[in-house]
Amino acid sequence: MNKIFKTSILAVGMVALIYLMSACRKEKIDSPIVNHWGLEMYVRWETDENDSITYWDTVYYEPVSGKGYEIEFESDGTGWLRLNDSPAMIKKFNLTFDIYPEKNQVLLHSAKWLYALYGHLYLEKNEVTFDLDELTEHRLTAWWKNEVSEPEPFYERFFFVPIREK
């Protein structure tokens, strides 16, 4: 009987803690980033030790729901990334995010980053920071230096537009 009582108290305490944590959620995010975005264009470039571009590649996508790559940012700081046309084993990543308008950056957090995207290489803290070149109601352009997925770092830029439904 004593074990059941202790287990019940522990369960009630855990539920109360979860409720308290959700009640303390930060304020709603009021930013143009809150939207359902589809990738329109992806650019990858490599540089040498002098930062001169040595390789450049551009890929175009149809930014519609269910095709290409999608990302959604909700006003509560949650969202998801969907890799519809990717060979990755995991196609959808739930995430949370923080936006820093003064730094023109967005920080994405996801427990699934670890193994799914890069196989044996791991991201530190399950976080990815992107610099924002443009953020309006009509366009989201972000880039980062990818130092994770291949032995030589390279740059990636993502051009998103609001998603069009099929």
C-alpha positions in Angstrom: 0.0 0.0 0.0 2.8 2.4 0.9 4.5 1.8 -2.6 1.2 2.6 -4.4 0.8 5.8 -2.4 4.3 6.9 -3.1 3.9 6.1 -6.9 0.6 8.0 -6.9 2.2 11.1 -5.3 5.1 10.9 -7.7 2.7 10.7 -10.7 0.6 13.6 -9.4 3.8 15.6 -8.9 5.0 14.9 -12.4 1.7 16.0 -13.9 1.7 19.2 -11.9 5.3 19.9 -13.0 4.4 19.4 -16.7 1.3 21.6 -16.3 3.4 24.3 -14.5 6.0 24.2 -17.3 3.4 24.6 -20.0 1.7 27.4 -18.1 5.0 29.3 -17.9 5.5 29.2 -21.7 6.9 32.3 -23.2 4.7 34.9 -24.8 3.4 34.4 -28.3 5.9 35.1 -31.0 4.8 38.1 -33.1 7.1 37.8 -36.2 6.7 37.3 -39.9 8.5 33.9 -39.4 5.2 32.5 -38.0 4.0 30.8 -41.2 4.0 27.7 -43.2 7.0 28.0 -45.6 8.0 26.0 -48.7 11.5 25.9 -50.1 11.7 27.6 -53.5 15.5 27.5 -54.0 18.6 26.0 -52.3 22.1 27.3 -52.9 25.3 25.5 -51.8 28.8 27.0 -52.1 32.2 26.0 -51.0 35.2 28.3 -50.4 38.9 28.0 -50.1 41.1 29.3 -47.3 40.8 32.9 -48.7 37.0 32.7 -48.8 37.0 32.6 -52.6 34.1 30.5 -54.0 35.4 27.3 -55.5 32.1 25.5 -56.1 28.5 26.7 -56.5 25.2 24.7 -57.0 21.6 25.9 -57.1 18.5 23.6 -56.9 14.9 24.8 -57.5 11.8 23.4 -55.8 8.1 23.8 -56.1 7.0 25.3 -52.8 3.8 23.4 -52.2 2.5 21.3 -49.4 3.7 17.7 -49.6 6.6 18.4 -52.0 10.2 19.5 -51.6 11.0 20.9 -48.2 8.6 22.6 -45.8 9.0 24.3 -42.5 6.3 25.6 -40.2 6.8 28.0 -37.3 4.0 28.5 -34.8 3.5 31.5 -32.6 4.1 29.4 -29.5 7.7 28.7 -30.5 7.0 25.2 -31.8 7.1 23.9 -35.4 8.3 21.2 -37.7 10.5 20.6 -40.7 9.5 18.2 -43.4 11.9 16.7 -45.9 9.4 15.3 -48.4 11.9 14.5 -51.2 14.9 13.5 -49.1 16.5 10.1 -48.8 16.9 10.7 -45.0 15.2 8.0 -42.9 13.3 10.6 -40.8 11.2 12.9 -43.0 9.6 15.1 -40.3 11.3 16.8 -37.4 9.3 18.4 -34.7 11.2 21.4 -33.3 11.1 24.5 -31.1 12.7 27.7 -32.1 13.9 31.0 -30.8 14.2 34.1 -33.0 16.6 36.9 -32.3 15.6 39.9 -34.6 18.4 42.0 -33.2 21.0 39.4 -34.4 19.0 38.4 -37.5 19.1 34.8 -36.4 16.8 31.9 -35.7 17.8 29.0 -33.4 16.2 25.6 -34.1 16.1 22.9 -31.4 15.2 19.3 -32.3 16.0 15.9 -30.6 15.9 14.2 -34.0 18.8 16.3 -35.5 21.4 13.9 -34.1 21.5 10.9 -36.2 18.9 11.3 -38.9 20.5 13.9 -41.1 24.2 13.2 -40.8 24.6 9.5 -39.9 27.6 9.1 -37.7 28.2 12.9 -37.2 26.4 14.7 -34.4 25.2 18.3 -33.9 26.2 19.9 -30.6 23.2 20.4 -28.3 20.7 19.4 -31.0 20.6 23.1 -32.1 21.1 24.7 -35.5 21.6 28.5 -35.9 20.7 30.1 -39.1 21.4 33.7 -40.1 18.5 35.5 -41.6 19.1 37.6 -44.7 15.5 38.4 -45.4 12.3 37.9 -43.3 9.1 39.4 -44.5 5.5 38.1 -44.9 6.5 37.0 -48.5 10.1 35.6 -48.1 12.3 33.9 -45.6 16.0 33.6 -46.6 18.3 31.9 -44.2 21.9 30.5 -44.4 24.5 28.7 -42.3 27.9 27.3 -42.5 27.5 23.5 -42.5 30.3 22.1 -40.5 28.6 18.8 -39.7 27.6 16.8 -42.7 30.9 16.5 -44.7 34.6 16.7 -43.8 35.0 20.1 -45.5 32.6 22.8 -44.3 30.4 24.5 -46.9 27.6 27.1 -46.9 24.0 26.6 -47.6 21.3 29.3 -48.3 17.6 28.5 -48.2 15.0 30.6 -50.0 11.5 30.0 -48.6 8.1 31.5 -49.6 4.7 31.0 -48.0 3.4 27.5 -48.9 0.8 27.1 -51.7 -1.7 24.3 -51.2 -2.1 21.8 -54.0 
